[in-house]
Structure formats: C-alpha cells, structure tokens
C-alpha cells in the first residue's frame, strides 16, 4: 500500500511539473527581460561595436518571437510556451545589447536617446505580451479576454519595431 501511494504521488508530481514547465519558463523570461531593461537604462557604457545594420537585422528575430508567442498564447500548450519564452528571451536580450552598443556610437545625444527609448519600448511591449500569456495560462481553460488582447499587443510591438528601425536609419 505504501509503495502504491508513493508511486501515485511521484506520478502526480511528474504530471504537475510537466504542466507548469511553460509557466516557469515564462516567469523566468519576464524577469530576465525586466533585468535587461534595467541594464539598458544603466549609465554604464556598453563596449560594443554594433552597427545600425545590426540593429535592423535583430528586429527579424523579435518579429518571429512575437509570432511564436501569440501562437503559444492561443494554443496554451506548454511546449509552445517554452519555445516562445526562450526565443523571446534571446531576441530581446540580443536587441537590447545591440541597441545600447549602437546608441553609444550615435553622433548626438538626441539620436542616442531616441534609439535607447525605442529599444526600451520594444522590450516593455514584449514583456507585456508574455505577461498576458502568463495570465492566459493561469486561468482554467485559458482566458478568452486575455487571448483577444494578444493581437493588439503584437501590433504595438510591430509599431515599436518600426520606430526602432527608423532610429537605426537615422544613425546610418
């Protein structure tokens, strides 16, 4: 009897762990992006030789990560959520690093500030997207109101990316 109960408890724990992997990945990614945003706003200079072309190039990864995140938010499948969280974390981290490096090479303070602000806005909107997905996952059956807010957030990310590209064009 003790063996059967122990076995049952292990099975329940394994299923529970499987069910929360995506949620834990999202939470970790949301926190990592928050830390990256704080690092972007820190006064320390980033020693990078990033070019405006690098900044434009990194927007493609964010676009792909956004599409994956919206799809994961709609499917609510743990594996989709994990992939979206990991893709987003890397894309945003790379973009913020490139953004800071590119901004520090700007000719004037206004352009530097605009570039940093554009990168900041992209990261904040992407983090909001992930928080909405986390909210969707925390509701039984997925919250349809949260799912309906995914497309508008993804459009705001696209608008922020357009602004980032415009800043990069001015840096050329």
Chimera marker file (.cmm) of the C-alpha trace (Angstrom):
<marker_set name="trace">
<marker id="1" x="0.000" y="0.000" z="0.000" r="1" g="1" b="0" radius="0.5"/>
<marker id="2" x="2.797" y="2.453" z="0.916" r="1" g="1" b="0" radius="0.5"/>
<marker id="3" x="4.579" y="1.647" z="-2.333" r="1" g="1" b="0" radius="0.5"/>
<marker id="4" x="1.415" y="2.278" z="-4.354" r="1" g="1" b="0" radius="0.5"/>
<marker id="5" x="0.760" y="5.610" z="-2.622" r="1" g="1" b="0" radius="0.5"/>
<marker id="6" x="4.378" y="6.664" z="-3.096" r="1" g="1" b="0" radius="0.5"/>
<marker id="7" x="4.200" y="5.723" z="-6.757" r="1" g="1" b="0" radius="0.5"/>
<marker id="8" x="0.969" y="7.665" z="-7.168" r="1" g="1" b="0" radius="0.5"/>
<marker id="9" x="2.465" y="10.749" z="-5.505" r="1" g="1" b="0" radius="0.5"/>
<marker id="10" x="5.505" y="10.587" z="-7.787" r="1" g="1" b="0" radius="0.5"/>
<marker id="11" x="3.244" y="10.341" z="-10.827" r="1" g="1" b="0" radius="0.5"/>
<marker id="12" x="1.141" y="13.301" z="-9.669" r="1" g="1" b="0" radius="0.5"/>
<marker id="13" x="4.313" y="15.349" z="-9.058" r="1" g="1" b="0" radius="0.5"/>
<marker id="14" x="5.670" y="14.468" z="-12.523" r="1" g="1" b="0" radius="0.5"/>
<marker id="15" x="2.413" y="15.489" z="-14.201" r="1" g="1" b="0" radius="0.5"/>
<marker id="16" x="2.286" y="18.691" z="-12.171" r="1" g="1" b="0" radius="0.5"/>
<marker id="17" x="5.887" y="19.530" z="-13.107" r="1" g="1" b="0" radius="0.5"/>
<marker id="18" x="5.124" y="18.872" z="-16.769" r="1" g="1" b="0" radius="0.5"/>
<marker id="19" x="2.081" y="21.130" z="-16.553" r="1" g="1" b="0" radius="0.5"/>
<marker id="20" x="3.983" y="24.064" z="-15.044" r="1" g="1" b="0" radius="0.5"/>
<marker id="21" x="7.168" y="23.998" z="-17.136" r="1" g="1" b="0" radius="0.5"/>
<marker id="22" x="5.841" y="26.622" z="-19.547" r="1" g="1" b="0" radius="0.5"/>
<marker id="23" x="4.647" y="28.826" z="-16.732" r="1" g="1" b="0" radius="0.5"/>
<marker id="24" x="8.040" y="28.685" z="-15.025" r="1" g="1" b="0" radius="0.5"/>
<marker id="25" x="9.826" y="29.433" z="-18.314" r="1" g="1" b="0" radius="0.5"/>
<marker id="26" x="7.571" y="32.449" z="-18.890" r="1" g="1" b="0" radius="0.5"/>
<marker id="27" x="8.113" y="33.762" z="-15.372" r="1" g="1" b="0" radius="0.5"/>
<marker id="28" x="11.887" y="33.421" z="-15.740" r="1" g="1" b="0" radius="0.5"/>
<marker id="29" x="11.837" y="35.160" z="-19.124" r="1" g="1" b="0" radius="0.5"/>
<marker id="30" x="9.674" y="38.027" z="-17.873" r="1" g="1" b="0" radius="0.5"/>
<marker id="31" x="12.109" y="38.600" z="-15.006" r="1" g="1" b="0" radius="0.5"/>
<marker id="32" x="15.147" y="38.330" z="-17.301" r="1" g="1" b="0" radius="0.5"/>
<marker id="33" x="13.669" y="40.918" z="-19.683" r="1" g="1" b="0" radius="0.5"/>
<marker id="34" x="12.962" y="43.234" z="-16.739" r="1" g="1" b="0" radius="0.5"/>
<marker id="35" x="16.625" y="42.953" z="-15.711" r="1" g="1" b="0" radius="0.5"/>
<marker id="36" x="17.766" y="43.610" z="-19.293" r="1" g="1" b="0" radius="0.5"/>
<marker id="37" x="15.587" y="46.739" z="-19.398" r="1" g="1" b="0" radius="0.5"/>
<marker id="38" x="17.178" y="47.971" z="-16.165" r="1" g="1" b="0" radius="0.5"/>
<marker id="39" x="20.630" y="47.296" z="-17.654" r="1" g="1" b="0" radius="0.5"/>
<marker id="40" x="19.697" y="49.272" z="-20.772" r="1" g="1" b="0" radius="0.5"/>
<marker id="41" x="18.850" y="52.268" z="-18.598" r="1" g="1" b="0" radius="0.5"/>
<marker id="42" x="22.031" y="51.994" z="-16.532" r="1" g="1" b="0" radius="0.5"/>
<marker id="43" x="24.594" y="54.736" z="-17.089" r="1" g="1" b="0" radius="0.5"/>
<marker id="44" x="27.480" y="52.356" z="-17.719" r="1" g="1" b="0" radius="0.5"/>
<marker id="45" x="28.733" y="52.407" z="-21.293" r="1" g="1" b="0" radius="0.5"/>
<marker id="46" x="28.401" y="49.217" z="-23.306" r="1" g="1" b="0" radius="0.5"/>
<marker id="47" x="31.611" y="48.333" z="-25.102" r="1" g="1" b="0" radius="0.5"/>
<marker id="48" x="30.107" y="47.136" z="-28.361" r="1" g="1" b="0" radius="0.5"/>
<marker id="49" x="30.800" y="47.769" z="-31.988" r="1" g="1" b="0" radius="0.5"/>
<marker id="50" x="27.193" y="47.356" z="-33.034" r="1" g="1" b="0" radius="0.5"/>
<marker id="51" x="26.095" y="48.998" z="-36.253" r="1" g="1" b="0" radius="0.5"/>
<marker id="52" x="22.715" y="50.352" z="-37.290" r="1" g="1" b="0" radius="0.5"/>
<marker id="53" x="22.532" y="47.430" z="-39.729" r="1" g="1" b="0" radius="0.5"/>
<marker id="54" x="22.885" y="45.023" z="-36.792" r="1" g="1" b="0" radius="0.5"/>
<marker id="55" x="20.011" y="46.801" z="-35.079" r="1" g="1" b="0" radius="0.5"/>
<marker id="56" x="17.769" y="46.479" z="-38.138" r="1" g="1" b="0" radius="0.5"/>
<marker id="57" x="18.766" y="42.823" z="-38.553" r="1" g="1" b="0" radius="0.5"/>
<marker id="58" x="17.862" y="41.885" z="-34.966" r="1" g="1" b="0" radius="0.5"/>
<marker id="59" x="14.265" y="43.061" z="-35.433" r="1" g="1" b="0" radius="0.5"/>
<marker id="60" x="13.523" y="39.965" z="-37.528" r="1" g="1" b="0" radius="0.5"/>
<marker id="61" x="14.164" y="37.687" z="-34.545" r="1" g="1" b="0" radius="0.5"/>
<marker id="62" x="11.778" y="39.760" z="-32.436" r="1" g="1" b="0" radius="0.5"/>
<marker id="63" x="9.107" y="39.559" z="-35.121" r="1" g="1" b="0" radius="0.5"/>
<marker id="64" x="9.466" y="35.768" z="-35.247" r="1" g="1" b="0" radius="0.5"/>
<marker id="65" x="9.462" y="35.502" z="-31.444" r="1" g="1" b="0" radius="0.5"/>
<marker id="66" x="6.329" y="37.656" z="-31.280" r="1" g="1" b="0" radius="0.5"/>
<marker id="67" x="4.534" y="35.401" z="-33.758" r="1" g="1" b="0" radius="0.5"/>
<marker id="68" x="5.574" y="32.320" z="-31.738" r="1" g="1" b="0" radius="0.5"/>
<marker id="69" x="4.403" y="33.956" z="-28.512" r="1" g="1" b="0" radius="0.5"/>
<marker id="70" x="0.980" y="34.846" z="-29.925" r="1" g="1" b="0" radius="0.5"/>
<marker id="71" x="0.591" y="31.297" z="-31.259" r="1" g="1" b="0" radius="0.5"/>
<marker id="72" x="1.621" y="29.882" z="-27.865" r="1" g="1" b="0" radius="0.5"/>
<marker id="73" x="-0.838" y="32.171" z="-26.106" r="1" g="1" b="0" radius="0.5"/>
<marker id="74" x="-3.620" y="30.888" z="-28.330" r="1" g="1" b="0" radius="0.5"/>
<marker id="75" x="-2.699" y="27.192" z="-28.069" r="1" g="1" b="0" radius="0.5"/>
<marker id="76" x="-1.795" y="27.247" z="-24.336" r="1" g="1" b="0" radius="0.5"/>
<marker id="77" x="0.452" y="24.213" z="-24.957" r="1" g="1" b="0" radius="0.5"/>
<marker id="78" x="3.367" y="24.014" z="-22.539" r="1" g="1" b="0" radius="0.5"/>
<marker id="79" x="5.900" y="23.118" z="-25.249" r="1" g="1" b="0" radius="0.5"/>
<marker id="80" x="4.807" y="26.084" z="-27.399" r="1" g="1" b="0" radius="0.5"/>
<marker id="81" x="5.077" y="28.397" z="-24.403" r="1" g="1" b="0" radius="0.5"/>
<marker id="82" x="8.586" y="27.167" z="-23.564" r="1" g="1" b="0" radius="0.5"/>
<marker id="83" x="9.776" y="27.697" z="-27.148" r="1" g="1" b="0" radius="0.5"/>
<marker id="84" x="8.211" y="31.173" z="-27.257" r="1" g="1" b="0" radius="0.5"/>
<marker id="85" x="9.723" y="32.158" z="-23.899" r="1" g="1" b="0" radius="0.5"/>
<marker id="86" x="13.201" y="31.024" z="-24.922" r="1" g="1" b="0" radius="0.5"/>
<marker id="87" x="13.033" y="32.641" z="-28.355" r="1" g="1" b="0" radius="0.5"/>
<marker id="88" x="11.758" y="35.880" z="-26.880" r="1" g="1" b="0" radius="0.5"/>
<marker id="89" x="14.368" y="35.977" z="-24.161" r="1" g="1" b="0" radius="0.5"/>
<marker id="90" x="17.209" y="35.620" z="-26.648" r="1" g="1" b="0" radius="0.5"/>
<marker id="91" x="15.726" y="38.021" z="-29.205" r="1" g="1" b="0" radius="0.5"/>
<marker id="92" x="15.073" y="40.782" z="-26.662" r="1" g="1" b="0" radius="0.5"/>
<marker id="93" x="18.416" y="40.299" z="-24.924" r="1" g="1" b="0" radius="0.5"/>
<marker id="94" x="20.305" y="40.496" z="-28.229" r="1" g="1" b="0" radius="0.5"/>
<marker id="95" x="18.288" y="43.512" z="-29.374" r="1" g="1" b="0" radius="0.5"/>
<marker id="96" x="18.912" y="45.439" z="-26.154" r="1" g="1" b="0" radius="0.5"/>
<marker id="97" x="22.647" y="44.692" z="-26.271" r="1" g="1" b="0" radius="0.5"/>
<marker id="98" x="22.856" y="45.795" z="-29.905" r="1" g="1" b="0" radius="0.5"/>
<marker id="99" x="20.637" y="48.789" z="-29.199" r="1" g="1" b="0" radius="0.5"/>
<marker id="100" x="22.872" y="50.041" z="-26.399" r="1" g="1" b="0" radius="0.5"/>
<marker id="101" x="26.014" y="49.474" z="-28.439" r="1" g="1" b="0" radius="0.5"/>
<marker id="102" x="24.569" y="51.256" z="-31.445" r="1" g="1" b="0" radius="0.5"/>
<marker id="103" x="23.204" y="54.147" z="-29.384" r="1" g="1" b="0" radius="0.5"/>
<marker id="104" x="26.580" y="54.735" z="-27.765" r="1" g="1" b="0" radius="0.5"/>
<marker id="105" x="28.059" y="55.237" z="-31.236" r="1" g="1" b="0" radius="0.5"/>
<marker id="106" x="25.440" y="57.886" z="-32.118" r="1" g="1" b="0" radius="0.5"/>
<marker id="107" x="26.611" y="61.295" z="-33.312" r="1" g="1" b="0" radius="0.5"/>
<marker id="108" x="24.393" y="63.291" z="-30.948" r="1" g="1" b="0" radius="0.5"/>
<marker id="109" x="22.572" y="62.877" z="-27.658" r="1" g="1" b="0" radius="0.5"/>
<marker id="110" x="19.083" y="63.200" z="-29.178" r="1" g="1" b="0" radius="0.5"/>
<marker id="111" x="19.678" y="60.280" z="-31.559" r="1" g="1" b="0" radius="0.5"/>
<marker id="112" x="21.261" y="58.241" z="-28.779" r="1" g="1" b="0" radius="0.5"/>
<marker id="113" x="18.285" y="58.864" z="-26.519" r="1" g="1" b="0" radius="0.5"/>
<marker id="114" x="15.772" y="58.084" z="-29.275" r="1" g="1" b="0" radius="0.5"/>
<marker id="115" x="17.465" y="54.783" z="-30.066" r="1" g="1" b="0" radius="0.5"/>
<marker id="116" x="17.576" y="53.710" z="-26.421" r="1" g="1" b="0" radius="0.5"/>
<marker id="117" x="13.959" y="54.754" z="-25.920" r="1" g="1" b="0" radius="0.5"/>
<marker id="118" x="12.857" y="52.759" z="-28.992" r="1" g="1" b="0" radius="0.5"/>
<marker id="119" x="14.665" y="49.634" z="-27.773" r="1" g="1" b="0" radius="0.5"/>
<marker id="120" x="13.182" y="50.112" z="-24.311" r="1" g="1" b="0" radius="0.5"/>
<marker id="121" x="9.657" y="50.351" z="-25.760" r="1" g="1" b="0" radius="0.5"/>
<marker id="122" x="10.075" y="47.135" z="-27.769" r="1" g="1" b="0" radius="0.5"/>
<marker id="123" x="11.260" y="45.255" z="-24.681" r="1" g="1" b="0" radius="0.5"/>
<marker id="124" x="8.460" y="46.611" z="-22.485" r="1" g="1" b="0" radius="0.5"/>
<marker id="125" x="5.790" y="45.684" z="-25.030" r="1" g="1" b="0" radius="0.5"/>
<marker id="126" x="7.254" y="42.195" z="-25.482" r="1" g="1" b="0" radius="0.5"/>
<marker id="127" x="7.291" y="41.708" z="-21.715" r="1" g="1" b="0" radius="0.5"/>
<marker id="128" x="3.629" y="42.774" z="-21.621" r="1" g="1" b="0" radius="0.5"/>
<marker id="129" x="2.872" y="40.153" z="-24.269" r="1" g="1" b="0" radius="0.5"/>
<marker id="130" x="4.497" y="37.454" z="-22.142" r="1" g="1" b="0" radius="0.5"/>
<marker id="131" x="2.659" y="38.641" z="-19.033" r="1" g="1" b="0" radius="0.5"/>
<marker id="132" x="-0.629" y="38.385" z="-20.926" r="1" g="1" b="0" radius="0.5"/>
<marker id="133" x="0.231" y="34.833" z="-21.985" r="1" g="1" b="0" radius="0.5"/>
<marker id="134" x="1.101" y="34.006" z="-18.369" r="1" g="1" b="0" radius="0.5"/>
<marker id="135" x="-2.290" y="35.382" z="-17.332" r="1" g="1" b="0" radius="0.5"/>
<marker id="136" x="-3.940" y="33.226" z="-20.009" r="1" g="1" b="0" radius="0.5"/>
<marker id="137" x="-2.174" y="30.097" z="-18.738" r="1" g="1" b="0" radius="0.5"/>
<marker id="138" x="-3.113" y="30.770" z="-15.134" r="1" g="1" b="0" radius="0.5"/>
<marker id="139" x="-6.820" y="30.688" z="-15.948" r="1" g="1" b="0" radius="0.5"/>
<marker id="140" x="-8.538" y="27.335" z="-16.330" r="1" g="1" b="0" radius="0.5"/>
<marker id="141" x="-9.277" y="26.758" z="-19.985" r="1" g="1" b="0" radius="0.5"/>
<marker id="142" x="-7.395" y="29.939" z="-20.963" r="1" g="1" b="0" radius="0.5"/>
<marker id="143" x="-8.938" y="33.354" z="-20.563" r="1" g="1" b="0" radius="0.5"/>
<marker id="144" x="-10.538" y="34.380" z="-23.845" r="1" g="1" b="0" radius="0.5"/>
<marker id="145" x="-10.353" y="38.078" z="-22.944" r="1" g="1" b="0" radius="0.5"/>
<marker id="146" x="-6.587" y="37.741" z="-22.458" r="1" g="1" b="0" radius="0.5"/>
<marker id="147" x="-6.291" y="35.860" z="-25.748" r="1" g="1" b="0" radius="0.5"/>
<marker id="148" x="-8.130" y="38.664" z="-27.526" r="1" g="1" b="0" radius="0.5"/>
<marker id="149" x="-5.588" y="41.185" z="-26.249" r="1" g="1" b="0" radius="0.5"/>
<marker id="150" x="-2.667" y="39.318" z="-27.877" r="1" g="1" b="0" radius="0.5"/>
<marker id="151" x="-3.104" y="40.743" z="-31.419" r="1" g="1" b="0" radius="0.5"/>
<marker id="152" x="-3.235" y="44.397" z="-30.257" r="1" g="1" b="0" radius="0.5"/>
<marker id="153" x="-0.096" y="43.892" z="-28.166" r="1" g="1" b="0" radius="0.5"/>
<marker id="154" x="1.681" y="42.287" z="-31.135" r="1" g="1" b="0" radius="0.5"/>
<marker id="155" x="0.680" y="45.300" z="-33.269" r="1" g="1" b="0" radius="0.5"/>
<marker id="156" x="2.181" y="47.627" z="-30.656" r="1" g="1" b="0" radius="0.5"/>
<marker id="157" x="5.393" y="45.573" z="-30.785" r="1" g="1" b="0" radius="0.5"/>
<marker id="158" x="5.407" y="45.986" z="-34.581" r="1" g="1" b="0" radius="0.5"/>
<marker id="159" x="4.938" y="49.757" z="-34.205" r="1" g="1" b="0" radius="0.5"/>
<marker id="160" x="7.794" y="49.920" z="-31.704" r="1" g="1" b="0" radius="0.5"/>
<marker id="161" x="9.997" y="47.894" z="-34.066" r="1" g="1" b="0" radius="0.5"/>
<marker id="162" x="9.172" y="50.339" z="-36.876" r="1" g="1" b="0" radius="0.5"/>
<marker id="163" x="10.298" y="53.189" z="-34.634" r="1" g="1" b="0" radius="0.5"/>
<marker id="164" x="13.485" y="51.273" z="-33.773" r="1" g="1" b="0" radius="0.5"/>
<marker id="165" x="14.257" y="50.752" z="-37.463" r="1" g="1" b="0" radius="0.5"/>
<marker id="166" x="13.601" y="54.452" z="-38.112" r="1" g="1" b="0" radius="0.5"/>
<marker id="167" x="16.111" y="55.316" z="-35.363" r="1" g="1" b="0" radius="0.5"/>
<marker id="168" x="18.633" y="52.930" z="-36.878" r="1" g="1" b="0" radius="0.5"/>
<marker id="169" x="18.164" y="54.541" z="-40.311" r="1" g="1" b="0" radius="0.5"/>
<marker id="170" x="18.955" y="57.942" z="-38.806" r="1" g="1" b="0" radius="0.5"/>
<marker id="171" x="22.138" y="56.505" z="-37.300" r="1" g="1" b="0" radius="0.5"/>
<marker id="172" x="23.453" y="55.389" z="-40.696" r="1" g="1" b="0" radius="0.5"/>
<link id1="1" id2="2" r="1" g="1" b="0" radius="0.2"/>
<link id1="2" id2="3" r="1" g="1" b="0" radius="0.2"/>
<link id1="3" id2="4" r="1" g="1" b="0" radius="0.2"/>
<link id1="4" id2="5" r="1" g="1" b="0" radius="0.2"/>
<link id1="5" id2="6" r="1" g="1" b="0" radius="0.2"/>
<link id1="6" id2="7" r="1" g="1" b="0" radius="0.2"/>
<link id1="7" id2="8" r="1" g="1" b="0" radius="0.2"/>
<link id1="8" id2="9" r="1" g="1" b="0" radius="0.2"/>
<link id1="9" id2="10" r="1" g="1" b="0" radius="0.2"/>
<link id1="10" id2="11" r="1" g="1" b="0" radius="0.2"/>
<link id1="11" id2="12" r="1" g="1" b="0" radius="0.2"/>
<link id1="12" id2="13" r="1" g="1" b="0" radius="0.2"/>
<link id1="13" id2="14" r="1" g="1" b="0" radius="0.2"/>
<link id1="14" id2="15" r="1" g="1" b="0" radius="0.2"/>
<link id1="15" id2="16" r="1" g="1" b="0" radius="0.2"/>
<link id1="16" id2="17" r="1" g="1" b="0" radius="0.2"/>
<link id1="17" id2="18" r="1" g="1" b="0" radius="0.2"/>
<link id1="18" id2="19" r="1" g="1" b="0" radius="0.2"/>
<link id1="19" id2="20" r="1" g="1" b="0" radius="0.2"/>
<link id1="20" id2="21" r="1" g="1" b="0" radius="0.2"/>
<link id1="21" id2="22" r="1" g="1" b="0" radius="0.2"/>
<link id1="22" id2="23" r="1" g="1" b="0" radius="0.2"/>
<link id1="23" id2="24" r="1" g="1" b="0" radius="0.2"/>
<link id1="24" id2="25" r="1" g="1" b="0" radius="0.2"/>
<link id1="25" id2="26" r="1" g="1" b="0" radius="0.2"/>
<link id1="26" id2="27" r="1" g="1" b="0" radius="0.2"/>
<link id1="27" id2="28" r="1" g="1" b="0" radius="0.2"/>
<link id1="28" id2="29" r="1" g="1" b="0" radius="0.2"/>
<link id1="29" id2="30" r="1" g="1" b="0" radius="0.2"/>
<link id1="30" id2="31" r="1" g="1" b="0" radius="0.2"/>
<link id1="31" id2="32" r="1" g="1" b="0" radius="0.2"/>
<link id1="32" id2="33" r="1" g="1" b="0" radius="0.2"/>
<link id1="33" id2="34" r="1" g="1" b="0" radius="0.2"/>
<link id1="34" id2="35" r="1" g="1" b="0" radius="0.2"/>
<link id1="35" id2="36" r="1" g="1" b="0" radius="0.2"/>
<link id1="36" id2="37" r="1" g="1" b="0" radius="0.2"/>
<link id1="37" id2="38" r="1" g="1" b="0" radius="0.2"/>
<link id1="38" id2="39" r="1" g="1" b="0" radius="0.2"/>
<link id1="39" id2="40" r="1" g="1" b="0" radius="0.2"/>
<link id1="40" id2="41" r="1" g="1" b="0" radius="0.2"/>
<link id1="41" id2="42" r="1" g="1" b="0" radius="0.2"/>
<link id1="42" id2="43" r="1" g="1" b="0" radius="0.2"/>
<link id1="43" id2="44" r="1" g="1" b="0" radius="0.2"/>
<link id1="44" id2="45" r="1" g="1" b="0" radius="0.2"/>
<link id1="45" id2="46" r="1" g="1" b="0" radius="0.2"/>
<link id1="46" id2="47" r="1" g="1" b="0" radius="0.2"/>
<link id1="47" id2="48" r="1" g="1" b="0" radius="0.2"/>
<link id1="48" id2="49" r="1" g="1" b="0" radius="0.2"/>
<link id1="49" id2="50" r="1" g="1" b="0" radius="0.2"/>
<link id1="50" id2="51" r="1" g="1" b="0" radius="0.2"/>
<link id1="51" id2="52" r="1" g="1" b="0" radius="0.2"/>
<link id1="52" id2="53" r="1" g="1" b="0" radius="0.2"/>
<link id1="53" id2="54" r="1" g="1" b="0" radius="0.2"/>
<link id1="54" id2="55" r="1" g="1" b="0" radius="0.2"/>
<link id1="55" id2="56" r="1" g="1" b="0" radius="0.2"/>
<link id1="56" id2="57" r="1" g="1" b="0" radius="0.2"/>
<link id1="57" id2="58" r="1" g="1" b="0" radius="0.2"/>
<link id1="58" id2="59" r="1" g="1" b="0" radius="0.2"/>
<link id1="59" id2="60" r="1" g="1" b="0" radius="0.2"/>
<link id1="60" id2="61" r="1" g="1" b="0" radius="0.2"/>
<link id1="61" id2="62" r="1" g="1" b="0" radius="0.2"/>
<link id1="62" id2="63" r="1" g="1" b="0" radius="0.2"/>
<link id1="63" id2="64" r="1" g="1" b="0" radius="0.2"/>
<link id1="64" id2="65" r="1" g="1" b="0" radius="0.2"/>
<link id1="65" id2="66" r="1" g="1" b="0" radius="0.2"/>
<link id1="66" id2="67" r="1" g="1" b="0" radius="0.2"/>
<link id1="67" id2="68" r="1" g="1" b="0" radius="0.2"/>
<link id1="68" id2="69" r="1" g="1" b="0" radius="0.2"/>
<link id1="69" id2="70" r="1" g="1" b="0" radius="0.2"/>
<link id1="70" id2="71" r="1" g="1" b="0" radius="0.2"/>
<link id1="71" id2="72" r="1" g="1" b="0" radius="0.2"/>
<link id1="72" id2="73" r="1" g="1" b="0" radius="0.2"/>
<link id1="73" id2="74" r="1" g="1" b="0" radius="0.2"/>
<link id1="74" id2="75" r="1" g="1" b="0" radius="0.2"/>
<link id1="75" id2="76" r="1" g="1" b="0" radius="0.2"/>
<link id1="76" id2="77" r="1" g="1" b="0" radius="0.2"/>
<link id1="77" id2="78" r="1" g="1" b="0" radius="0.2"/>
<link id1="78" id2="79" r="1" g="1" b="0" radius="0.2"/>
<link id1="79" id2="80" r="1" g="1" b="0" radius="0.2"/>
<link id1="80" id2="81" r="1" g="1" b="0" radius="0.2"/>
<link id1="81" id2="82" r="1" g="1" b="0" radius="0.2"/>
<link id1="82" id2="83" r="1" g="1" b="0" radius="0.2"/>
<link id1="83" id2="84" r="1" g="1" b="0" radius="0.2"/>
<link id1="84" id2="85" r="1" g="1" b="0" radius="0.2"/>
<link id1="85" id2="86" r="1" g="1" b="0" radius="0.2"/>
<link id1="86" id2="87" r="1" g="1" b="0" radius="0.2"/>
<link id1="87" id2="88" r="1" g="1" b="0" radius="0.2"/>
<link id1="88" id2="89" r="1" g="1" b="0" radius="0.2"/>
<link id1="89" id2="90" r="1" g="1" b="0" radius="0.2"/>
<link id1="90" id2="91" r="1" g="1" b="0" radius="0.2"/>
<link id1="91" id2="92" r="1" g="1" b="0" radius="0.2"/>
<link id1="92" id2="93" r="1" g="1" b="0" radius="0.2"/>
<link id1="93" id2="94" r="1" g="1" b="0" radius="0.2"/>
<link id1="94" id2="95" r="1" g="1" b="0" radius="0.2"/>
<link id1="95" id2="96" r="1" g="1" b="0" radius="0.2"/>
<link id1="96" id2="97" r="1" g="1" b="0" radius="0.2"/>
<link id1="97" id2="98" r="1" g="1" b="0" radius="0.2"/>
<link id1="98" id2="99" r="1" g="1" b="0" radius="0.2"/>
<link id1="99" id2="100" r="1" g="1" b="0" radius="0.2"/>
<link id1="100" id2="101" r="1" g="1" b="0" radius="0.2"/>
<link id1="101" id2="102" r="1" g="1" b="0" radius="0.2"/>
<link id1="102" id2="103" r="1" g="1" b="0" radius="0.2"/>
<link id1="103" id2="104" r="1" g="1" b="0" radius="0.2"/>
<link id1="104" id2="105" r="1" g="1" b="0" radius="0.2"/>
<link id1="105" id2="106" r="1" g="1" b="0" radius="0.2"/>
<link id1="106" id2="107" r="1" g="1" b="0" radius="0.2"/>
<link id1="107" id2="108" r="1" g="1" b="0" radius="0.2"/>
<link id1="108" id2="109" r="1" g="1" b="0" radius="0.2"/>
<link id1="109" id2="110" r="1" g="1" b="0" radius="0.2"/>
<link id1="110" id2="111" r="1" g="1" b="0" radius="0.2"/>
<link id1="111" id2="112" r="1" g="1" b="0" radius="0.2"/>
<link id1="112" id2="113" r="1" g="1" b="0" radius="0.2"/>
<link id1="113" id2="114" r="1" g="1" b="0" radius="0.2"/>
<link id1="114" id2="115" r="1" g="1" b="0" radius="0.2"/>
<link id1="115" id2="116" r="1" g="1" b="0" radius="0.2"/>
<link id1="116" id2="117" r="1" g="1" b="0" radius="0.2"/>
<link id1="117" id2="118" r="1" g="1" b="0" radius="0.2"/>
<link id1="118" id2="119" r="1" g="1" b="0" radius="0.2"/>
<link id1="119" id2="120" r="1" g="1" b="0" radius="0.2"/>
<link id1="120" id2="121" r="1" g="1" b="0" radius="0.2"/>
<link id1="121" id2="122" r="1" g="1" b="0" radius="0.2"/>
<link id1="122" id2="123" r="1" g="1" b="0" radius="0.2"/>
<link id1="123" id2="124" r="1" g="1" b="0" radius="0.2"/>
<link id1="124" id2="125" r="1" g="1" b="0" radius="0.2"/>
<link id1="125" id2="126" r="1" g="1" b="0" radius="0.2"/>
<link id1="126" id2="127" r="1" g="1" b="0" radius="0.2"/>
<link id1="127" id2="128" r="1" g="1" b="0" radius="0.2"/>
<link id1="128" id2="129" r="1" g="1" b="0" radius="0.2"/>
<link id1="129" id2="130" r="1" g="1" b="0" radius="0.2"/>
<link id1="130" id2="131" r="1" g="1" b="0" radius="0.2"/>
<link id1="131" id2="132" r="1" g="1" b="0" radius="0.2"/>
<link id1="132" id2="133" r="1" g="1" b="0" radius="0.2"/>
<link id1="133" id2="134" r="1" g="1" b="0" radius="0.2"/>
<link id1="134" id2="135" r="1" g="1" b="0" radius="0.2"/>
<link id1="135" id2="136" r="1" g="1" b="0" radius="0.2"/>
<link id1="136" id2="137" r="1" g="1" b="0" radius="0.2"/>
<link id1="137" id2="138" r="1" g="1" b="0" radius="0.2"/>
<link id1="138" id2="139" r="1" g="1" b="0" radius="0.2"/>
<link id1="139" id2="140" r="1" g="1" b="0" radius="0.2"/>
<link id1="140" id2="141" r="1" g="1" b="0" radius="0.2"/>
<link id1="141" id2="142" r="1" g="1" b="0" radius="0.2"/>
<link id1="142" id2="143" r="1" g="1" b="0" radius="0.2"/>
<link id1="143" id2="144" r="1" g="1" b="0" radius="0.2"/>
<link id1="144" id2="145" r="1" g="1" b="0" radius="0.2"/>
<link id1="145" id2="146" r="1" g="1" b="0" radius="0.2"/>
<link id1="146" id2="147" r="1" g="1" b="0" radius="0.2"/>
<link id1="147" id2="148" r="1" g="1" b="0" radius="0.2"/>
<link id1="148" id2="149" r="1" g="1" b="0" radius="0.2"/>
<link id1="149" id2="150" r="1" g="1" b="0" radius="0.2"/>
<link id1="150" id2="151" r="1" g="1" b="0" radius="0.2"/>
<link id1="151" id2="152" r="1" g="1" b="0" radius="0.2"/>
<link id1="152" id2="153" r="1" g="1" b="0" radius="0.2"/>
<link id1="153" id2="154" r="1" g="1" b="0" radius="0.2"/>
<link id1="154" id2="155" r="1" g="1" b="0" radius="0.2"/>
<link id1="155" id2="156" r="1" g="1" b="0" radius="0.2"/>
<link id1="156" id2="157" r="1" g="1" b="0" radius="0.2"/>
<link id1="157" id2="158" r="1" g="1" b="0" radius="0.2"/>
<link id1="158" id2="159" r="1" g="1" b="0" radius="0.2"/>
<link id1="159" id2="160" r="1" g="1" b="0" radius="0.2"/>
<link id1="160" id2="161" r="1" g="1" b="0" radius="0.2"/>
<link id1="161" id2="162" r="1" g="1" b="0" radius="0.2"/>
<link id1="162" id2="163" r="1" g="1" b="0" radius="0.2"/>
<link id1="163" id2="164" r="1" g="1" b="0" radius="0.2"/>
<link id1="164" id2="165" r="1" g="1" b="0" radius="0.2"/>
<link id1="165" id2="166" r="1" g="1" b="0" radius="0.2"/>
<link id1="166" id2="167" r="1" g="1" b="0" radius="0.2"/>
<link id1="167" id2="168" r="1" g="1" b="0" radius="0.2"/>
<link id1="168" id2="169" r="1" g="1" b="0" radius="0.2"/>
<link id1="169" id2="170" r="1" g="1" b="0" radius="0.2"/>
<link id1="170" id2="171" r="1" g="1" b="0" radius="0.2"/>
<link id1="171" id2="172" r="1" g="1" b="0" radius="0.2"/>
</marker_set>
